[in-house]
Amino acid sequence: MVTPKINAPQQASGTDWQELLVGQDDLWAGLRDAAAAGTLPHLILLAGLPGNVQLPMAVALAQVLLCSGGHKPCGGCNHCRLVQKLVHPDLHFSFPLAKSKELCVNHYAKWRSVLQKTPFMDLPDWFAGLGEEGTQANIAVAEVQSILERLLLRPFNAACKVMLIWLPEYLGKESNRLLKIFEEAPQHTFILLVTSNPDALLSTVRSRAQLFRVKAVSPETIATYLQTHAGAEQDAAWQAALLADGKLQNALNL
């Protein structure tokens, strides 16, 4: 199925990531307030169904952490604008790739493009955008070393830096190399683990992170979103919402 290209509200300044946090008002309010108050744990685990809201929520949370405005996220400071475009130098990404010797930093342009067009994406959506459909995913040794190197960097122009690792379950046993830095992250560093399968993570990783669960989106909320953001007619929106099993990307694909 072809993924619609109209599911992410776009502005001249980039994507408004908060607008994508469908059905997650309570969780988002708690995370946003903790980040703005400086009480957010340095390592958090955002878990939700595949194709749900946890990835845009992590980006929105990074915007709060990097924002220099008074009411965070202000949406108007340079830091906010850079996060909206996914180009902030203190926002780092790691994600599964198909080839073990490749590094995520070499795929940032494609990552930004696919994520802005398909913000609720699951792994097949990402690999389709990457042109690697049907291949095996992993976060390999070379990328783990890159994660470590980037985590040791000082913030470039913000008060902190953020590392967003999408689908860390694909780290496998390589997670062991990150345990020390997960437990004692460098100063002014936040690590956001965004997962569709927290049980697949090593127990040593889960024990070090504070878990926040993104709830499944109700059919009513999905149907409303499809009508207002994807241009679906009412009957089609409800049919897709009822078949989506609480996953926004499923509904958009349908």
ABEGO torsion letter per residue (X at the ends): XBBBAAABBBBAAEBBAAAABBGAAAAAAAAAAAAAAGABBABBBBBBBBGBAAAAAAAAAAAAAABABABOBAGABAAAAAAAAGABAABBBBBBBABAABBAAAAAAAAAAAAAABAABBAAAAAAAAGABGBBBBBBAAAAAAAAAAAABBBAABABBBBBBBGAAAAEAAAAAAAAAAABBBBGBBBBBBBABAAABBAAAAAABBBBBBBBBBAAAAAAAAAAAAGBBAAAAAAAAAAAGGBAAAAAAX
